[in-house]
């Protein structure tokens, strides 16, 4: 029996991913159910590749997280957008950001504290 085991984290507290975490789009498409691709896969080329692999689309996170309709402090939104335009922001996959321990993506203003 193949067991996943406990979540392993790097020195920054981000989950460590391996080959088992790479989705097999052909197997997903063979299920005959709609699926989308996420995780930095939201550009036009990504959408074309996702559709070619059988996906119905791509999941957008940061684009909607920073839209004006979201109830986010305008100063924080502006800071995050400006940081994104200058360079890549610091984004963590933080299991502590969710009550389910699913590693939500989170951006930070300063160096993220290392987990105990």
GIHUGI-V259084 format. One record per residue. N is the residue number from 1. RES is the residue in three letters. PHI is phi in whole degrees, 0 to 359 (999 if undefined). NEAR is the number of other ideal C-beta (glycine too) atoms within 10 Angstrom. D_FIRST is the distance of its C-alpha to the first C-alpha in Angstrom with 1 decimal. Layout:
BEGIN
n:N res:RES phi:PHI near:NEAR d_first:D_FIRST
n:N res:RES phi:PHI near:NEAR d_first:D_FIRST
END
This chain:
BEGIN
n:1 res:UNK phi:999 near:2 d_first:0.0
n:2 res:UNK phi:269 near:5 d_first:3.8
n:3 res:UNK phi:249 near:5 d_first:6.2
n:4 res:UNK phi:292 near:7 d_first:9.8
n:5 res:UNK phi:82 near:6 d_first:11.6
n:6 res:UNK phi:288 near:6 d_first:15.4
n:7 res:UNK phi:295 near:10 d_first:17.8
n:8 res:UNK phi:254 near:9 d_first:19.7
n:9 res:UNK phi:242 near:17 d_first:23.4
n:10 res:UNK phi:277 near:11 d_first:26.0
n:11 res:UNK phi:294 near:7 d_first:29.4
n:12 res:UNK phi:271 near:14 d_first:30.8
n:13 res:UNK phi:96 near:17 d_first:28.2
n:14 res:UNK phi:277 near:17 d_first:26.6
n:15 res:UNK phi:298 near:16 d_first:22.9
n:16 res:UNK phi:271 near:10 d_first:21.6
n:17 res:UNK phi:254 near:13 d_first:20.1
n:18 res:UNK phi:222 near:7 d_first:18.3
n:19 res:UNK phi:302 near:5 d_first:17.5
n:20 res:UNK phi:292 near:7 d_first:14.7
n:21 res:UNK phi:270 near:9 d_first:17.6
n:22 res:UNK phi:274 near:8 d_first:19.7
n:23 res:UNK phi:290 near:13 d_first:20.0
n:24 res:UNK phi:260 near:9 d_first:20.2
n:25 res:UNK phi:297 near:16 d_first:23.4
n:26 res:UNK phi:296 near:9 d_first:23.6
n:27 res:UNK phi:294 near:9 d_first:20.4
n:28 res:UNK phi:295 near:16 d_first:21.8
n:29 res:UNK phi:296 near:14 d_first:25.2
n:30 res:UNK phi:296 near:10 d_first:23.8
n:31 res:UNK phi:291 near:9 d_first:22.8
n:32 res:UNK phi:78 near:7 d_first:26.6
n:33 res:UNK phi:251 near:8 d_first:26.6
n:34 res:UNK phi:293 near:11 d_first:28.7
n:35 res:UNK phi:215 near:17 d_first:27.1
n:36 res:UNK phi:234 near:13 d_first:28.8
n:37 res:UNK phi:250 near:22 d_first:28.1
n:38 res:UNK phi:226 near:17 d_first:28.7
n:39 res:UNK phi:90 near:13 d_first:29.0
n:40 res:UNK phi:75 near:13 d_first:32.3
n:41 res:UNK phi:246 near:16 d_first:32.3
n:42 res:UNK phi:246 near:17 d_first:35.6
n:43 res:UNK phi:279 near:10 d_first:38.3
n:44 res:UNK phi:303 near:8 d_first:39.9
n:45 res:UNK phi:294 near:8 d_first:38.1
n:46 res:UNK phi:298 near:16 d_first:34.7
n:47 res:UNK phi:298 near:16 d_first:35.6
n:48 res:UNK phi:299 near:11 d_first:36.7
n:49 res:UNK phi:294 near:15 d_first:33.4
n:50 res:UNK phi:297 near:21 d_first:31.4
n:51 res:UNK phi:296 near:13 d_first:33.5
n:52 res:UNK phi:296 near:9 d_first:33.2
n:53 res:UNK phi:277 near:15 d_first:29.4
n:54 res:UNK phi:106 near:17 d_first:29.7
n:55 res:UNK phi:286 near:22 d_first:29.8
n:56 res:UNK phi:275 near:11 d_first:32.5
n:57 res:UNK phi:172 near:14 d_first:33.4
n:58 res:UNK phi:237 near:20 d_first:32.7
n:59 res:UNK phi:266 near:15 d_first:32.3
n:60 res:UNK phi:254 near:13 d_first:35.2
n:61 res:UNK phi:249 near:14 d_first:34.8
n:62 res:UNK phi:299 near:16 d_first:37.5
n:63 res:UNK phi:302 near:9 d_first:40.1
n:64 res:UNK phi:279 near:10 d_first:40.0
n:65 res:UNK phi:297 near:13 d_first:39.5
n:66 res:UNK phi:253 near:16 d_first:42.8
n:67 res:UNK phi:286 near:11 d_first:44.8
n:68 res:UNK phi:295 near:7 d_first:48.0
n:69 res:UNK phi:288 near:6 d_first:47.0
n:70 res:UNK phi:283 near:9 d_first:44.4
n:71 res:UNK phi:280 near:4 d_first:45.8
n:72 res:UNK phi:240 near:14 d_first:45.4
n:73 res:UNK phi:307 near:8 d_first:48.3
n:74 res:UNK phi:304 near:8 d_first:50.3
n:75 res:UNK phi:293 near:8 d_first:50.7
n:76 res:UNK phi:294 near:12 d_first:47.0
n:77 res:UNK phi:302 near:15 d_first:46.4
n:78 res:UNK phi:299 near:12 d_first:49.2
n:79 res:UNK phi:299 near:14 d_first:47.8
n:80 res:UNK phi:293 near:17 d_first:44.3
n:81 res:UNK phi:295 near:13 d_first:45.8
n:82 res:UNK phi:298 near:10 d_first:48.2
n:83 res:UNK phi:297 near:14 d_first:45.4
n:84 res:UNK phi:297 near:14 d_first:43.4
n:85 res:UNK phi:290 near:8 d_first:46.5
n:86 res:UNK phi:285 near:8 d_first:47.2
n:87 res:UNK phi:191 near:7 d_first:43.7
n:88 res:UNK phi:291 near:8 d_first:40.1
n:89 res:UNK phi:287 near:16 d_first:39.8
n:90 res:UNK phi:282 near:14 d_first:37.4
n:91 res:UNK phi:239 near:16 d_first:34.4
n:92 res:UNK phi:246 near:18 d_first:31.5
n:93 res:UNK phi:258 near:19 d_first:28.1
n:94 res:UNK phi:259 near:21 d_first:28.5
n:95 res:UNK phi:294 near:17 d_first:25.9
n:96 res:UNK phi:280 near:13 d_first:28.8
n:97 res:UNK phi:279 near:13 d_first:30.8
n:98 res:UNK phi:230 near:11 d_first:28.8
n:99 res:UNK phi:292 near:6 d_first:28.4
n:100 res:UNK phi:267 near:7 d_first:24.8
n:101 res:UNK phi:65 near:12 d_first:24.1
n:102 res:UNK phi:293 near:11 d_first:23.5
n:103 res:UNK phi:287 near:19 d_first:25.1
n:104 res:UNK phi:297 near:14 d_first:28.4
n:105 res:UNK phi:279 near:16 d_first:30.7
n:106 res:UNK phi:217 near:14 d_first:33.8
n:107 res:UNK phi:257 near:17 d_first:36.9
n:108 res:UNK phi:224 near:12 d_first:39.0
n:109 res:UNK phi:275 near:11 d_first:42.6
n:110 res:UNK phi:232 near:6 d_first:42.3
n:111 res:UNK phi:302 near:8 d_first:39.8
n:112 res:UNK phi:286 near:16 d_first:36.8
n:113 res:UNK phi:292 near:9 d_first:36.3
n:114 res:UNK phi:284 near:10 d_first:33.5
n:115 res:UNK phi:296 near:12 d_first:31.1
n:116 res:UNK phi:284 near:4 d_first:31.5
END
